[in-house]
Amino acid sequence: MSEPMPLKHRRIVLGLSGGIACYKAAELARELVKAGASVQVVMTEAAEAFITPVTMQALSGHAVYTSQWDAREGNNMAHINLTREADAVMVAPASADFIAKIAHGTADDLLSLLCLARPRERCALLLAPAMNREMWSHPATQRNVAQVRDDGALVLGPGSGDQACGETGDGRMLEALELRDELIAGLQPQHLAGKRVLVTAGPTFEAIDPVRGITNLSSGKMGFAIARAAREAGAQVTLVAGPVALPTPRHVQRIDVQSAQQMHDAVVPIAAAHDVFVATAAVADWRPATFAQRKIKKDGSKTTPVFELTENPDILAAVARLPDRPYCVGFAAETDDLARNAREKLARKNVPLIVGNLGPATFGRDDNALLLVDAQGERQLASADKLTLARELVREIAERLATVAQRAS
Ligand code: CTP
């Protein structure tokens, strides 16, 4: 589901302050480079006690900066030069002392100096705290963290678990891949800031007996990518997922269900509390009329069992009927005649936007192509990986949502 080179053309200043988690910063530098970023490492004196600039230079491919008096810079202004081209400064690990400095605007070494000197409107500051649990929970640290958040920094984590000191609790630095994904998310435009988005994803499973059921080939990848993209765009996201083996996107609230009826019962009561509903789930249209409590056995006769089916509730149509309905986006997974089928569903489901795709060409795969059909016309989103498409779709939805809000005001 991941897009190729998500940090291509991005310039990142990776700052290290003092802490044993510096060992994870080596892997982080590697992951950022692998994701396509140009990484410039800056280390504090304390960081150099934990890991050498040689290691960080080798992994980032650039000589490391450690001092504000670095004579390599013609104008001797490393703090200015390093941040004017940067898309983000990520400090990992960010020690309690370093966060205190940022909270107070202290600038007595290169790293704190460049955090203060960066152009805030186009160069994000991300801090990955790493410290002992007592230090993290100390009111002074919590005050400082609240202050840096207020000043616009993104505070990533910390995680919880075993600590290098032998204690257990909050304060572990997030892992390299988690930090990479937080950085990718932090660089996305905030099209849906403050909005609440509800997504259904995956297939449903309609039980015949305790060991068998009816399902379909949906992998859930498109819906999970949409949930991730909406979250990256600043939304609070609830994801109602059928049976799929996919990891939950970070910061997304997930509700697992099996059947269409369960998905309906999970979605409908909470739908009106959301601004947007995206129905990507491939909901089974029918379920067995009866559920056999015991496994159905062959009885030795030549007759094969015949199953009676009954229709499942239409979740999208039910949400679209709510008096206080969110902006509803339906999906149409078709085998042919995409545009006509999608337009027919637009009317039948009474929703403002249908996203068409070809089921067999996309189920289970990492890429897709989408056709957006609404009252204004059609728009093709060309074949790409599902996360790239999900981000484009989120932007399209945000634009339509803004138009609806404008009309209503
Ligand atoms: N959908 C739903 N509940 C259902 C069936 C479909 O919420 N019981 C939603 C899907 O999540 C999708 C849209 O409705 O967003 C269209 O789903 P699709 O299965 O293509 O449409 P159907 O109405 O089932 O039409 P058909 O199978 O006849 O093409």
Residues whose N, C-alpha, C, O or C-beta is under 5 A from the ligand:
A	BS01	CTP	A279 T280 A281 A282 V283 A284 D285 N312 P313 D314 I315 L316 V329 G330 F331 A332 A333
